[in-house]
Amino acid sequence: IMAAQLILRRPEDRESTMTNASRIVNRLRHVSSMVDDVLDASVLSAGEKLSLPFDECNLRELLQRAARDFNAEQADRVRLDLEGSLQGQWNAGAIRRIVDNLVGNALKYGAPDRPVTIVARATSPGVALSVHNFGSPISPGDQTILFQQFRRAKGTSSKSGWGLGLLVAKGLTEAHGGEIRVESKPESGTTFTVSLPWDSRRQVDAIPA
């Protein structure tokens, strides 16, 4: 709202208008993603699986756009480490929501003076996509509940949030025929890794009903 008000007050300032318009777009994308998370969480809490359409998706370009959007508000705190051909049959919107949830959490709960790194590697069975941050580790006990609805790690209650992001990230990952896991240690930080098959159409079709 503040960004929109600034545009109205100084419509002749093109540079300011472009900057504030970009902020508005990013915030609206975030709100839209939150609404989608609530709707998908209701499906997952009912014990159902999410169903997605799949198409050709360039993961490299998707991650570059995501990093650029985050860095527009985070002073270039998000880093990229991409390797290999990162193109497959996925749902681009769903993957972007997975990335937004994981990176958003890493920025929120990670050490504020350390970068958040998005890593994507081409592997034989598919792509390994991970988000890493330094900061207080997640205890083994908390790691077992992270992907449950409205469950959050101890020590995070002071942060705003609904506790749905990781539940939805898991549901969207599994809808691709993939899996998500977390590793967190004091010395190496916290890493969430999403493994995706190259062609989610074949993987999902192969899963028994």
N, C-alpha and C positions, 0 to 999 in steps of 0.2 A: 504494500500500500504506500509506504514511504517513497519507494522508487517511482511509482506511478505519479505521486504528487509532485516529485521533483521534475518529472517530464512536463507536467502541466504548467509548472511555474517557469521553466526555462526551455520552452520548445525550440528556441533558436540555437541552443547549445547542442550541436550534433554529437560531439564526443560524449557529453554527459548523457544524452538521450540513448545512445547506443549501449553505454555501460549499464544504465538502469534498465533498459529493455531486456538486456541479457540476464540481469538479476531476476526480473519478473518471470521470464521464461523458465529459468532454473527452479525458482520457487514453485511455480505452477506445476512443473513436472514432478517436483517432490510431493506436492499435495495430491496430485493424481495417483502417484505411486502408493501413497498412504491409503487412499480410498480403495485401490485395488488390493492392497494387503489385507484390509479388513474383510473385503468380500471373499477373497481366497481363503483367509483363515477360517471363515464360517464353513466353507466347503470341507477343509481339512479336519476341522474339529468334529464334523459329522461323520468322519471316518471314510470319506470319499477321496478319490484322487483327482488331481487337476488334469484337464485335457487341453492340449495345445496344438495349434497348427504349426508345421515346420516348413521352412523354406531356406534357400541359400543365404548364409549369413557370414559376413566377413568380421571375425572376432577382433582382428587387429584394429580395424577402423572403429568398431564399437568401443573398444577400450580407450583408444586415443580420444574419442569424443567425450567419454565419461571423465577421463583425467582432466581434460581441458575444462569441462564444466565445474568440476570440484575445485580446480586450481583458480578459477575466476573468483572464488570466495575464500580460498584457503591459502593464498599467498604461495602457490607452487609447492605445497606440502606433499602432493601425491606424485609418486614416481612410477615410471613404467619400465618393465623388463620383458620384452616380447621376443620370442624365438620360433622360427619355423613357419610353415604354412598354417595359418589359423582360420581356415575356411571350411565350413561344414553345413550340415542340414540341422538347423536349430531354430528356435523362436527368438528373434533379436530382442523384442520387447521384454520377454521374460528374463533373458540373460542380463539385460540392462538393469532390471529390477533386482536381480541377485547381486550384481556388482554394486548397485547403489546401496543396498542394505549392508553388505559386508564392508564397503569402504566407509559408509556413514558411521557404522559402529566403531571401526578402527580409528577414525578421526575423533569420535566422541570419547572413547574410553582409553585410547592410546596416549603415550607421553606427548604433550603438546609441542615439545621442542624437537621431536624426532619425526622423520618422514613416514608416510604410509606407502608401501610398495605393492603394486599390482604386477604379478608375474604370470605369464602364459607360455606354456611349452607344448609343442606338438609331440605326442608319444605314439607308440604303435597302435594302442586301442582307441586313442582319441586325444583330447586336449586336457591338460592339467592347468587349471586356473586358480591362482591363490592370491590372497590379500594378507599382507603381513604388517604388523605394527609392534613397536616396543612399548613397554609399560608394565603395569602390575599384571602378573599372570592370572589366568583363570584356574581355579583349583580343580583337581580331578573330580571332586564331587559335583561342582557346578557344571563341569563339562558334560555330565550325564543328563542335565536338565535343560541345557541351553536351547534345544530345538523343540521344546514343549511350549504350548500356548500360555502366554502371560507369565512365563518363568524367566527370571533374570538372575545373573550371577550376583553373589553377595558383594556389597560395596558399590553397587551401581544405582541404588535407589534414589540418589540425589540427582541423577540424570533424567531428563525428560524422555518419554518413550512409552510405548504400549506393550512391549514384550512380544510383538508379533513378527518382527523382521526375520529372525532366524528360522522360525517355524515356516514362514512363507518361502524363504530361500531354499529350505530343505524340500518343500513340496514342489517348487518349480524345478529344482534339480532332478528330483525323482521323476517328474513328468517328462524329462528328457531321456530317461533311462540311465541317469547318472547317480552319483553319490557325493555327499558332502561330509567333511570331517574337520576336526579342530585339533591343533597341537599347541600347547602353551607351557612355556618354561621361563623361569626368572632370567636365565642367561641369554636366551635366544628370542624372547618375545612370543607373540601369539600369531598363528597362521591358520586361516581357514582355507581349505583346499576343496575345489569343486572339480570332479572328474566327469567329463562328458564324452560320449561316443561320437565318432565322426558323423554318423548318420542316425539321428534320433528317431527317424521314421521306422527304420528296421528294428532298432532296439526296443522301442515301445510296442511295436506290433508283435514282437516275439515274447512279450510278457503275458503269461496266462491270465485270463479274465478272472 
